[in-house]
Amino acid sequence: MRIPCPICGTENMKANLVSIKEDNKEYQMSLKTSDGTRKWYVCTGCNLVFCKDKIRNIWQYSPTTYTKLVSQGLISDRLGEE
């Protein structure tokens, strides 16, 4: 089953999400939040890391992905807002 990337999946049809592997620098962080309600993926196109929250049925960004997207102006910095 193909899971399109929330960022580049509409422009790059070959980009899809695959389960995060041990060699990814954010793998250890994914283990810390692994409680059975979240599944972590990395995009084969843009190499950004995402988390599917099964309880709320939403996609979330990893901390590194969030920082990259804010610095590129693709999303607004909601953490910095008051």
ZAMARGU-4260 file (C-alpha; in steps of 0.2 Angstrom, whole numbers, plus 5000, padded with zeros to 4 digits):
<rodrens>
0) 5000/5000/5000 | 5007/5017/4995 | 5007/5031/5008 | 5010/5047/5000 | 5021/5060/5008
5) 5011/5074/5016 | 5024/5087/5009 | 5030/5081/4992 | 5018/5066/4988 | 5007/5077/4977
10) 5021/5083/4967 | 5032/5068/4967 | 5021/5052/4964 | 5037/5041/4967 | 5038/5049/4985
15) 5030/5038/4998 | 5032/5035/5016 | 5041/5019/5023 | 5044/5014/5041 | 5058/5022/5049
20) 5074/5012/5050 | 5087/5010/5064 | 5100/5020/5054 | 5089/5035/5054 | 5095/5049/5066
25) 5077/5050/5073 | 5075/5032/5076 | 5079/5033/5094 | 5067/5047/5097 | 5053/5036/5088
30) 5056/5022/5101 | 5054/5034/5115 | 5036/5038/5109 | 5032/5020/5104 | 5017/5016/5114
35) 5007/5007/5100 | 4997/5023/5096 | 5010/5030/5084 | 5019/5024/5069 | 5034/5033/5062
40) 5039/5035/5044 | 5052/5043/5033 | 5048/5049/5015 | 5058/5041/5001 | 5058/5058/4991
45) 5061/5072/5004 | 5068/5062/5018 | 5057/5070/5031 | 5051/5061/5046 | 5032/5059/5050
50) 5022/5051/5063 | 5004/5044/5061 | 4994/5046/5077 | 4982/5032/5077 | 4971/5039/5091
55) 4968/5056/5084 | 4970/5050/5066 | 4982/5064/5061 | 5000/5066/5054 | 5013/5074/5065
60) 5030/5080/5061 | 5046/5075/5069 | 5055/5089/5078 | 5069/5090/5065 | 5056/5089/5051
65) 5046/5103/5060 | 5061/5114/5061 | 5066/5111/5042 | 5048/5116/5037 | 5047/5131/5047
70) 5064/5137/5041 | 5059/5134/5023 | 5043/5144/5026 | 5032/5129/5021 | 5023/5130/5038
75) 5021/5143/5051 | 5030/5142/5068 | 5015/5137/5079 | 5027/5134/5094 | 5034/5151/5094
80) 5017/5160/5094 | 5010/5167/5110
</rodrens>
